[in-house]
Amino acid sequence: MEPKDLELRGTIDGFTALADATMSGITSIAKSMVRKNPRIVSIATETGMILVVLALAYSNKKMARYLYEVTPLKDLLPEKGTNGASLLTYAIRMQ
């Protein structure tokens, strides 16, 4: 699989392979994908949710911690939408 292939969305659900791994909580696969193409952590779902927030929404704490480490800070800024606030809200709820 080429790095660019990891940016493709599924035809049925519109999720990338990393989004599917994020929802299922398979951190080891996510790490392999991100090593191959670091840009994929910034590909939001069709509703605009970035993957670190998606991991928290699915209560995948280990995945969320990993994705937080590799997600560019600019993806969480207010100018980019509500992901920063959502991350904080989900993180508080998980405590």
C-alpha positions in Angstrom: 0.0 0.0 0.0 1.3 3.4 -0.9 1.2 6.3 1.6 -1.3 8.2 -0.6 -3.6 5.2 -0.5 -4.1 5.8 3.3 -5.8 9.1 2.5 -8.6 7.4 0.6 -12.1 7.2 2.0 -14.3 4.2 1.9 -17.1 4.3 -0.6 -19.9 3.2 1.8 -19.1 5.1 5.1 -16.6 7.8 3.9 -14.1 6.9 6.6 -10.4 6.5 6.0 -8.7 3.3 7.1 -7.2 5.3 10.1 -10.7 6.4 11.1 -11.9 2.8 11.1 -8.8 1.8 13.2 -9.6 4.7 15.5 -13.1 3.7 16.2 -12.1 0.1 16.8 -9.2 1.1 19.1 -6.5 -0.8 17.3 -3.6 1.4 18.2 -0.8 -0.8 16.8 -2.4 -0.6 13.3 -2.9 3.2 13.7 0.8 3.6 14.5 1.8 1.7 11.4 -0.4 3.8 9.2 0.7 7.1 10.7 4.4 6.1 10.3 3.7 5.5 6.6 1.8 8.8 6.1 1.7 11.3 9.0 -0.7 13.6 7.2 -3.6 11.2 7.7 -4.2 12.2 11.3 -5.5 15.5 10.0 -8.1 14.0 7.7 -11.4 14.7 9.3 -14.5 12.6 9.0 -17.3 13.9 6.7 -18.8 15.7 9.7 -15.5 17.5 10.4 -14.3 15.5 13.4 -10.6 14.9 13.5 -9.4 11.5 14.6 -8.2 12.3 18.1 -11.7 13.6 18.9 -13.2 10.6 17.3 -11.1 8.3 19.5 -12.4 10.1 22.6 -16.0 9.9 21.3 -15.6 6.2 21.1 -14.0 6.1 24.6 -10.7 4.7 23.2 -8.4 6.4 25.7 -5.1 4.6 24.5 -5.8 5.6 20.9 -6.7 9.1 21.9 -3.4 9.5 23.8 -1.5 8.3 20.8 -3.3 10.5 18.3 -3.0 13.5 20.5 0.8 13.1 20.4 0.9 13.0 16.6 -1.9 15.5 15.8 -0.6 18.9 14.7 -1.6 21.6 17.2 -3.0 23.8 14.3 -5.7 21.2 13.9 -7.1 22.1 17.3 -7.1 25.9 16.9 -10.5 27.7 17.0 -10.0 28.9 13.4 -10.2 25.2 12.3 -13.5 24.6 13.9 -14.8 23.0 17.1 -12.4 20.1 17.4 -10.3 21.8 20.1 -13.3 22.4 22.3 -14.7 19.0 21.5 -11.4 17.3 22.5 -11.5 19.1 25.9 -15.1 18.3 26.5 -14.7 14.6 25.7 -11.5 14.4 27.7 -13.3 15.8 30.8 -16.2 13.4 30.4 -13.8 10.4 30.3 -12.4 11.2 33.7 
